[in-house]
Amino acid sequence: NHNSNPGRSAHEIGNGARAFDINKINGVHVSPDDPNSVILQNIIRETPGYLENYGPSLVNKINNGLVIDAPWARDTKVAPDGHYYHVHVSTPY
């Protein structure tokens, strides 16, 4: 869900369906203790073209071409688990 409009989700077809969530990496559930989620989120952060990169180790997004922190992604109204147990990625395409 978008921080300025909790009813808008980038996962829904009506909003472009440009997001996906990763719950397991190599058969291991994503969590704050999972080193693979840290590696994955760092790879996403270094890959051009993403908009949102929310997960256990990072909550950031692209705003006007710059990486910014996205503390609202920890809000349990946005994601019940505060993005600690899955990696959320969105793209503009």
Phi, psi and omega in degrees: 000149181278139185298330180271350180212091185302342179275353182261118179243133178289354178276343187272141181303320180297340178253017176101346178045056183251023183227155175213157178243142177246120181259332180226144175233119183053039177080001181253130180294135178299135178199169177299339180267358184271112181294334180293328179290327176296314179299312180300313182296325176292323176296315179300315182299327181271359182260119179298144172110352178273158175250318182230140179220088184248131178188194186294328184259334181224146166225094180221164179212170177263130178224115182054040176083359181246146175282125177233156174290149181231069185299336178297341180292345176274350180294126182289351172283332178279311178219120184308330180262008180064020183063024176274340186237019169199160175253125179255130179230134172231153181227162180280357187255000000 
